[in-house]
Amino acid sequence: MNKGRIFSLAIAAIAMNAFMGCASSSGKKKGGGTKNFTSRTGWKPNDSKGWFFSGKKKENIKAWPGMVFIEGGSFTMGITKDDVLHDWNNSPVRMQVKSFFIGETEVTNYEYKEYLTWLKVVFPPEETQYKEIYNGALPDESVFNNQLSRDDFSTDNYLFSPEFSYYPVVGVSWLQAVNYCDWLTDRANERALISKGILSRDYYDNEEYNYGNKTFNSEQYKLGDTNVNEAIDSTRIMKSNRIKTQNSRILQANRATGSLEVQPFRLPTEAEWEYAALALPGNREYNEYKGKETAQNNLRITKGNQRGQYLDNFKQGRGDYSGIGGFGNDGSSITNDVKKYPSNDFGLYGMLGNVAEWVSDVYRPIIDEEANDFNYYRGNILKKNIDNGQGKYEKYDETNIEYDTLDNGRLVYKGLPGAYIKQNEHNLTNYRDGDPTSSLNPNAEEGKSVDNATEDMYNSPQRKFRVDEKGRVILEKDNNKRTSDISDETRVVKGGSWKDPIYWIDPGQRRYLHQAQANNWIGFRVAQEYTGSFESKRKRRG
């Protein structure tokens, strides 16, 4: 080899070593994290002489008890099989869902009774000003009634009998389910703060609290405007967040810019629910499951003495809800224990049978993937607190509680005493839904002709109530000419139930019901936002 060639190779080797050294050095810097971080203001995090305290770094965000982490991803939303009912309301669309938490099971009778008991303790129904709060939260006792069936069995038996404690609660409207989620948010944060010693450990022993508007509210706590300030240990807040100051203004400001102990509970969106029901990571072929729970494929146990029995609770055919006596094909004539049947590959129970479930979306026939193919949700209403002119916000009290009216005539509260009164700032429910009020035409007002249309596309019946001579609230029938059942108060129902044939077990199927109605085949489960990194947990290649 000549000298020129050797010299060239040597230079190349030196250059390569230098490059690798730079890459290695760069890699170390990149992986250094925020250990030596200093803000552009010049202050280090949690400086005892500063004003901003970021708290302890959370390495892992753990699921709250009963919740399951679902790593987000891409999937085909809607059905890929023939639409035998010709609804054409669930055409397949490609959708991305971000990571979230969802309940391992539907909310059970036991859990809903916790809610009812709390309401009875804090807002005694025997007191006139609180009477409707408890009564309006009760499930509809008539949902099991049938004109041509014996009605010995009622929702009251189903809800309060101990043997049904771990069955899914039914007879709950969408409005009641949302109220339960808000209540659960407050109780979970309350429990977390009591465990840390921030909220007094004798909180429920002290009769001064948990009566009327003297209750813990998560949003008020975050804003430093809580009704139970006397029960809050500021010293504990300082210690848990590494705040080293006695300045009360700094303490309150950092509480307001921090996060709650537990993320708010809510109903899952339609996209989240369907993604969780499919459990695609267990088998990447659409609608072909090898996991424990299946949809229209491998629905029966194939081995052992249970061979031939169904893995889900649904109606096999007319008059066949459970099979013959002594050898039931699914073992359940109505609902059953939320964990009786196997879970899917995400570890979720009852996503395909037992009861259908409320989701948060407002129903429209078309999923508009052109407008949004990421975390789709229809029903956004931007709300804000109302300033009371004294630097704080308006709250509900015993004199100004607002109610919605359910179809059974009961009143369901919009906010409990002590909660902030919300004002709708911007309603996006009708965005791009095809009716004249969603048109780009600036003259598209209700009742005016737009593109030769004189009526709204979603011209649903108007809900009006009257009080009869016995004081009962009765929903009146709307006899006007209507073109649709769909309104801004119509919500999506997902999944099959004990009362449904196999057709509805496909997670892509969708139905709707008015948010003030309830039924014996509809329950609900809760969800939470995931506030950690959305980076995939899969292993990197190379």
Residue pairs with C-beta under 8 A, 6 or more apart in sequence:
34 45
34 57
37 44
37 45
38 44
39 45
39 52
43 50
43 52
44 50
45 52
45 53
45 54
46 53
46 54
46 55
46 242
46 243
46 244
48 244
48 245
51 250
51 253
52 254
52 257
53 241
53 242
53 243
53 254
55 240
55 241
55 242
55 258
56 240
56 241
56 242
58 532
60 532
61 530
61 531
61 532
63 69
63 101
64 101
64 188
64 262
64 263
64 528
66 103
66 104
66 105
67 101
67 102
67 103
67 104
67 526
67 528
68 101
68 102
68 103
68 104
68 346
68 347
68 348
69 99
69 101
69 530
70 99
70 100
70 101
70 102
70 272
70 275
70 276
70 346
71 99
71 281
71 536
71 537
72 96
72 97
72 98
72 99
72 100
72 275
72 534
73 96
73 97
73 275
73 280
73 281
73 536
74 94
74 95
74 96
74 97
75 94
75 95
75 97
75 274
75 275
75 278
75 280
75 286
76 92
76 93
76 94
76 95
76 286
77 92
77 93
77 94
77 95
77 271
77 274
77 275
77 367
77 376
77 508
78 90
78 91
78 92
78 93
78 367
78 508
79 90
79 91
79 92
79 506
79 508
79 509
80 92
80 286
80 287
80 508
81 287
81 506
83 90
84 503
85 503
87 365
88 365
89 365
89 366
89 510
90 367
90 508
90 509
90 510
91 366
91 367
92 508
93 367
93 369
93 373
94 369
94 373
95 271
95 275
95 367
95 369
95 373
95 374
95 376
96 373
96 374
96 375
97 271
97 272
97 275
97 375
98 374
98 375
98 530
98 534
99 530
99 532
99 534
100 268
100 272
100 527
100 528
100 529
100 530
101 263
101 527
101 528
101 529
101 530
102 268
102 272
102 273
102 276
102 348
102 525
102 526
102 527
102 528
103 348
103 525
103 526
103 527
104 343
104 347
104 348
104 349
105 168
105 338
105 339
105 348
105 349
105 350
105 525
106 168
106 169
106 338
106 350
106 354
106 355
106 357
106 523
106 524
106 525
107 168
107 169
107 177
107 180
107 523
107 524
107 525
107 526
108 165
108 166
108 167
108 168
108 169
108 338
109 158
109 159
109 160
109 164
109 165
109 166
109 167
109 168
109 169
110 165
110 166
111 169
112 139
112 159
112 169
112 172
112 180
113 159
113 160
113 165
115 137
115 180
115 183
115 184
116 134
116 137
116 138
118 183
118 187
119 133
119 134
119 137
120 134
121 210
122 210
122 211
122 212
122 215
123 130
123 133
123 134
123 212
123 416
123 417
124 130
124 134
125 131
125 133
125 134
125 135
129 398
129 399
129 401
130 212
130 398
132 401
132 403
132 410
132 411
132 413
133 401
133 413
133 416
135 410
135 411
136 176
136 403
136 406
136 410
136 411
136 412
136 413
137 176
137 179
137 180
137 412
137 413
138 410
139 155
139 159
139 169
139 170
139 171
139 172
139 176
139 518
140 155
140 171
140 172
140 173
140 406
140 408
140 410
140 518
141 154
141 155
141 156
141 171
142 154
142 155
142 408
143 155
143 170
143 171
143 518
143 519
143 520
144 151
144 153
144 154
144 155
144 158
144 171
144 520
145 151
145 154
155 170
155 171
155 520
157 164
158 164
158 167
158 170
158 171
159 169
159 171
166 337
166 338
166 339
167 335
167 336
167 337
167 338
168 335
168 338
168 350
168 354
168 355
168 523
169 523
169 524
170 335
170 355
170 518
170 519
170 520
170 521
170 522
170 523
171 518
171 519
171 520
172 180
172 518
172 522
172 523
172 524
173 406
173 407
173 412
173 515
173 516
173 517
173 518
174 267
174 358
174 491
174 513
174 515
174 516
175 404
175 406
175 412
175 515
175 516
176 406
176 412
176 518
177 267
177 358
177 524
178 266
178 267
178 360
179 412
179 413
180 524
180 526
181 264
181 265
181 266
181 267
181 526
182 264
182 265
182 419
183 416
184 265
184 526
185 218
185 260
185 262
185 264
185 265
186 215
186 216
186 217
186 218
188 261
188 262
188 265
189 216
189 218
189 221
189 260
189 261
189 262
190 199
190 203
190 216
190 218
192 261
192 262
193 199
193 216
193 221
193 261
194 200
194 201
194 203
196 236
196 240
196 261
197 233
197 236
198 232
198 233
198 236
198 237
198 240
199 216
199 228
199 231
199 232
199 233
200 206
200 231
200 232
200 233
203 209
203 210
203 216
203 228
203 231
204 210
206 231
208 214
208 230
209 215
209 216
209 228
209 231
212 398
212 417
212 418
213 227
213 395
213 396
213 397
213 398
213 417
213 418
214 227
214 228
214 418
215 227
215 228
215 416
215 417
215 418
216 226
216 227
216 228
217 226
217 227
217 418
217 419
217 420
218 260
218 264
219 419
219 420
220 226
220 227
220 418
220 420
221 232
221 255
221 260
222 255
222 256
222 258
222 260
223 255
223 256
223 393
224 252
224 255
224 256
225 392
225 393
226 232
227 418
234 248
234 251
237 243
237 251
237 255
238 244
238 245
238 251
241 254
241 258
243 250
243 251
243 254
245 251
259 531
262 528
263 528
263 529
263 530
263 531
264 528
264 529
265 526
265 527
265 528
266 360
266 526
266 527
266 528
267 358
267 359
267 360
267 524
267 526
267 527
268 276
268 359
268 360
268 525
268 526
268 527
269 359
269 360
269 361
269 375
269 376
269 377
269 527
270 359
270 360
270 361
270 376
270 377
270 492
270 494
270 510
271 375
271 376
271 377
272 359
272 527
273 351
273 357
273 359
273 494
273 495
273 507
274 494
274 507
274 508
276 346
276 348
276 351
277 295
277 344
277 348
277 351
277 352
277 494
277 495
277 507
278 286
278 287
278 295
278 507
279 289
279 291
279 293
279 344
279 345
279 346
279 348
279 351
280 286
281 345
281 346
282 289
282 290
282 291
282 344
282 345
282 346
283 289
283 290
283 291
283 345
287 295
287 296
287 297
287 506
288 297
289 295
289 297
289 298
289 344
289 345
290 298
291 344
291 345
292 311
292 342
292 343
292 344
292 345
293 311
293 312
293 341
293 342
293 343
293 344
293 349
293 351
293 352
294 311
294 312
294 352
295 352
295 505
295 506
295 507
296 502
296 505
296 506
298 311
299 310
299 311
299 312
299 502
300 307
300 308
300 309
300 310
300 311
301 307
301 308
301 309
301 310
301 311
308 329
309 328
309 329
309 330
309 331
310 316
310 329
310 330
311 341
311 342
312 330
312 341
312 352
312 353
312 354
312 496
312 505
313 330
313 331
313 332
313 335
313 336
313 340
313 341
313 350
313 353
313 354
313 497
313 498
314 330
314 352
314 353
314 496
314 497
314 498
314 500
314 501
314 502
314 504
314 505
315 321
315 498
315 499
315 500
315 501
316 323
316 329
316 330
316 501
316 502
317 501
320 329
321 332
321 333
321 334
321 498
321 499
322 328
322 329
322 330
322 331
322 332
322 333
323 329
323 330
323 331
330 353
331 340
332 340
332 354
332 498
333 498
334 498
334 520
335 354
335 355
335 497
335 498
336 354
336 498
338 349
338 350
338 354
339 349
340 354
341 349
341 350
341 353
341 354
342 349
343 349
344 351
344 352
351 495
351 507
352 495
352 496
352 505
352 507
353 495
353 496
353 497
353 498
353 505
354 497
354 498
354 523
355 495
355 497
355 498
355 521
355 522
355 523
356 493
356 494
356 495
356 496
356 497
356 500
356 504
356 511
356 521
356 522
356 523
357 493
357 494
357 495
357 522
357 523
357 524
357 525
358 491
358 492
358 493
358 522
358 523
358 524
359 491
359 492
359 493
359 494
360 377
360 379
360 491
361 377
361 378
361 379
361 491
361 492
362 378
362 379
362 429
362 488
362 489
362 490
362 491
362 492
363 486
363 490
363 491
363 492
363 510
363 512
364 378
364 433
364 434
364 486
365 486
366 433
366 434
367 376
368 432
368 433
369 376
371 431
371 432
378 429
378 431
378 433
379 428
379 429
380 428
380 429
381 424
381 426
381 427
381 428
381 429
382 424
382 425
382 426
382 427
382 428
383 422
383 423
383 424
383 425
384 422
384 423
384 425
385 393
385 394
385 420
385 421
385 422
385 423
386 393
386 394
386 420
386 421
386 422
386 423
387 393
387 394
388 394
393 420
393 421
394 420
394 421
395 417
395 418
395 419
395 420
395 421
396 402
396 415
396 416
396 417
396 418
396 419
396 420
396 421
397 417
397 418
398 417
400 421
401 413
401 414
401 415
401 416
401 417
402 413
402 414
402 415
402 421
403 411
403 412
403 413
403 414
404 411
404 412
404 414
404 516
405 411
405 412
405 463
405 465
405 473
405 475
405 516
406 412
406 516
406 517
406 518
407 475
407 514
407 516
407 517
407 518
408 518
409 465
409 472
409 473
409 474
409 475
410 473
411 473
412 516
415 421
415 422
427 488
429 488
430 437
430 438
430 488
431 438
432 438
433 457
433 458
434 457
435 456
435 457
435 458
436 444
436 446
436 448
436 450
436 451
436 453
436 456
436 457
437 444
437 445
437 446
437 456
438 444
439 450
439 451
441 450
441 451
443 450
444 450
446 456
447 454
455 483
456 483
457 483
457 484
458 483
458 484
458 486
458 487
458 488
459 482
459 483
459 484
460 482
460 484
460 485
460 486
460 487
460 490
461 477
461 478
461 480
461 482
461 485
462 478
462 480
463 475
463 478
463 514
463 516
464 475
464 476
464 478
465 473
465 474
465 475
465 476
466 473
466 474
466 476
467 473
467 474
468 474
485 512
486 512
487 514
489 514
489 515
489 516
490 512
490 513
490 514
490 515
491 512
491 513
491 514
491 515
492 510
492 511
492 512
493 510
493 511
493 512
493 513
493 522
494 507
494 509
494 510
494 511
495 504
495 505
495 507
495 509
496 502
496 503
496 504
496 505
496 506
496 509
497 504
497 521
497 522
498 521
499 520
499 521
500 521
503 509
504 511
513 519
513 522
